[in-house]
Amino acid sequence: MIRFRCDKCSYDMTPVISDRGIEEYARALLEDYRPSLLDGIPTAINAFHFVESYLGARIEYQDIYYEEGEQPILGMTCFAETRVKVFDREHMCIRYITVPPNTIIIDNSVMAPGKETLANFTVLHEGGHFCMHREVFEDGMRRNCPPEFCSRKKSGQSRKRLESQKDFREHHADVFAAAVALPADTLVPCATRMIRCMGFPDGVFVTGHKYDRNKKPALDQLIGNLADTCGVSRSAVKIRLQRLGLLQDRLEYGRDILIIL
């Protein structure tokens, strides 16, 4: 495994790094892990094998406890031996368990049939924490601060304003997961070809124009095909295309739209 390095950190050791920097790191990992994932057409990565066998994390499955009124916790990364609050369904009670160092806990709800794409992204998200945020935990321990778990919570927001250092860490993990599941090396050429076949000669799908209604089924098909091929959700593909500049609205595109009908 290639160790994560960052030249600049915030006061609590949260890396100060651009999305491009995370992309480059994720690409280096994939090239070291399985170079074929960066060649040819997009294909699904075995997220669990990547995180366990390559990154070296231990994955455990529990019903992670969360307080009433809070968002469910989908995954959690523990860098040291940690006591974690879980719900014991067998005895119908709340209890603490002790997990060993370098453990990623995945909530059992994520592993339900039909949620494979959520499981894949959650595991890769926690893999991002595992690679990039260990020093945050270690710094907290040195300062005798209660350690913060790196965790992924269920949220309906695809993009949010980044205000706290925790927000930045969650963003880092999301960018990492998307870059591993949908590497630009394979996604960009494939999506560009498909978009051109849909009538956009420069390979950028533009929304918000007068032909938008006619093009929407094509966009749904594009996103659906890529999601099924790569084993991720449609929302993950849509956000990835937007961040790569392959899906833009008319104002963002900023020039005359040439469409071949």
N, C-alpha and C positions, 0 to 999 in steps of 0.2 A: 504494500500500500504506500502511496506517495503522501507524505505528511503535509498538512496544510500549513502555509506560512503567510503571515500578513505583517507588513512593515508598520502599520499604524493601528492603534486600538484606542477605544474610549476609556474613560476613567475606571470602568468595571471590567476592562479587557474584552469588551465586545469588539470584534474586528470592524475597522472602518474600511470597507471594500466595496467596489462598484459591482453591479450585476455582471459586467464584462469579466471582472476578475474571478467571480464565482464560476462563470461559464468556462473560463480557461482552466480552472482547477478541475471542474467536473470532466472536461474533455480529457485532461491528462490522466485522470483516474480510469476512464473508459478505455483509453488507449493502452494503459498498463493491464487492465483487467481482461478485456476482450476486444481487440482492435476491430474485429469484424462488425461490431456494433456501429462503427463510424463509416462503414463502406456500404455502397449499394442503396437499397431501399430501406425505409424505416422498419424496425422490427422491435418486438417487445423484449425488454430486459427482464430476467428473473430477479426481481427486486430483493427477494428474501435471500437468495444465494449470494447476490452482490454484497448485501449488508453483513451477512454472517460469515461467508467464506473469504471475502476479499477485505472488507473493512474491519472484520474481526470483532464485531459486536455479538452479544448473546441476545436472542429474542425470546421473550416470555409473554404469555397470554394471560390476562387477568381481566376482571371487571373492575376497572379503575374507578374509585369513588370520587364523586364531585358533590359539592353542596347543592342543596335545593335552590333552583333559580339560576344556577350557573350553567355555562355551556358544557356539554359532555366532553371529557378528555379522551381523545382518540389514541394518543400515543405519548410516551414519556421516555426520556433518556436519563439514565442514572450512571454517573461516571465513577462513583465510589460505592462501597457497600451502603445501602440505603433502606430505611424503613418506609414502606409505601402503604397507604390506606386503600383497601380494596373492599368490595362487597362479596361476601362468601355466600353464594347461592345455595350451596348444600345445606348450610346451617342457618341461612336467612339472617345473617348478621354482618356487621361491619367489623373488620379486624385489620391489624397491621401485619404485613409480611416483610421479611428481609430479603432483599435481592443482592446478588454479588455485583462487584464492579463491572463496568462496561456492559450494562444490560439495557436493552430497549424493551419497554413493555408496550404491547399492543392491546388495546381494549378488545374484548371478545366480540363486541358488536360489529367491529370492523371486519371480522372474519366470517360474518354471516353469508350464506349463499346469495349471489347476485351483487355483492359489494366488492368484487375482485379489484375493480379499478380504484376504489377508495383505499383498499388494503395496500395496493402497490404504491400509491402516492404517499400514504401515511408512513410506510416503512422507509421510503426514500427520503421523506421529510425528516424523519428522526435520524436517518443516516447523515443528513446534512448537519444537524446539531452535533452528532457524534464526532464528525470530522473537524468542525469549525469552532466549536464553543466550549471545548474542555477548559481553556484558560479562564473563562468566566467563572466556572465552578471552583477552580483551584484558587483564584484570587479571592473569592468569597470565603473560602476556608482559611486562607492566610489572615484575613481581616476579622475572623470569628463572626462572620455574618451568616445567618441562616441560608443554606444553599437554595437557589431557585431551580426547580426542575425545568428542563427543556421539554416543553410539551406542545402537542398540537391539539387545538380545540376545534370543535365543529363550529363553522361559521358560514353564514350565507353571503359574506362579502368576498368578492374576487379580488378587489383592490381596496386598500384602506390607507389612510394617512399615517405615516410613520412618525411617531412622536417620542416614544420611550425607547430605551435600549432594547427592551424585550421585543417591541414591535420590529426593530431592525433585525433581531435574531430570527424571529419568525419569518420575516421576509427573506433573509439569507437562506433559510431552510427550504422555503418554497421555490426560490430560484434554483437552488441546487437540485431539488427533486425533479423540476421540469427539465433542467439541462441534462440530467442523466436519463430520464425516461424519453425525452424528445430531443436528442442531440441535433444541433443545427447542421452538422455535417451531412446528415441524411434527410432531415426534415425540410430544409430550405430548398434543395434541388427538386425534391419530390413535390412539395406544395407549390413551388413556382411553376412547374410543368402543368400541374392540374389547374391552377388558376389561369394560366394562359389559354388552356383548352376551354375554359369557361368564358372567354371573351375579353380578358384583360391582358393585352399584349406585353405590358411591362412586368407581369407576374405579381402585381399587388392587387388584392381584392378590395375594391373601394365600395363602401356603403354610403347611403344618404343621397343617392342621385336619383334621377327620374326613372331609371330602369331597375331600381332597387327591388321592387316587388317581384319582378321576373327573375332576378338573380338569387333571391333568398333560398329557393330549393337547392340551387347549386352549392351555396355556402353551407347549408345544412348537410348536404352529401359529402362535401369536402371534409368538414369537421368530423362527421360520423365515421368516414372511412379511416381517417388518421387515428381517431380514438380507438377504433376496433383493432387496427393494426398494431398500435403501440401499447395497448392494454391500460389506457388511462381514460379519465372522464372527458366528456365533450367540453366541459368548462375549462379543463386544464389545457386542451388543445387550442381553444379559442384565445385564452390569455397568452399562450405561447406564440401564436401567430401574430397577435397584436404587438407583443414585445419584440418580436423579430422584424416588425415593420411590414409583414405580409398581409395584414388585415388592418385597414385604415378607414376612417370615415372621410367624407369629402373635404371637410375643413382641414383635417390633419394632412391629407394628401397634398393639398395646396396648389394644384395645377389642373389644367383641363383634363377631363377624364375621356380617354379614348377607349371605346368599347366596341368589340366586333360582335355583332348580333348574328 
